[in-house]
Amino acid sequence: MTLPTPIEQYVIDKVKEKRLEMGISQKELAFLLELSEGYIGLVESPRTDDKYSLKRLNDLARVLKCSPRDFLPEEPL
């Protein structure tokens, strides 16, 4: 298992923060993205290598009604 890099963890945390802010469960978000029920949980778990791709970030931004930029830091990490 490879731990997420700082930028990967930042993105994962930002997506989770936005998801919780909107009151959406992991299961609901997976459904909205037409993914398996456990996908979001796998990405948010520190015990897996799963990460969000750029395409997935774009899909997340569409579903969470924000810009993909909202998931990225203003300065390099």
Secondary structure as the mmCIF struct_conf table of DSSP 4:
data_model
#
loop_
_struct_conf.conf_type_id
_struct_conf.id
_struct_conf.beg_label_comp_id
_struct_conf.beg_label_asym_id
_struct_conf.beg_label_seq_id
_struct_conf.end_label_comp_id
_struct_conf.end_label_asym_id
_struct_conf.end_label_seq_id
HELX_LH_PP_P HELX_LH_PP_P1 LEU A 3 THR A 5
HELX_RH_AL_P HELX_RH_AL_P1 PRO A 6 GLU A 21
TURN_TY1_P TURN_TY1_P1 MET A 22 GLY A 23
HELX_RH_AL_P HELX_RH_AL_P2 GLN A 26 LEU A 32
TURN_TY1_P TURN_TY1_P2 LEU A 33 GLU A 34
TURN_TY1_P TURN_TY1_P3 GLU A 37 GLY A 38
HELX_RH_AL_P HELX_RH_AL_P3 TYR A 39 GLU A 44
TURN_TY1_P TURN_TY1_P4 PRO A 46 ARG A 47
BEND BEND1 THR A 48 THR A 48
HELX_RH_AL_P HELX_RH_AL_P4 LEU A 54 VAL A 63
TURN_TY1_P TURN_TY1_P5 LEU A 64 LYS A 65
BEND BEND2 CYS A 66 CYS A 66
HELX_RH_3T_P HELX_RH_3T_P1 PRO A 68 PHE A 71
BEND BEND3 LEU A 72 LEU A 72
BEND BEND4 GLU A 74 GLU A 75
#
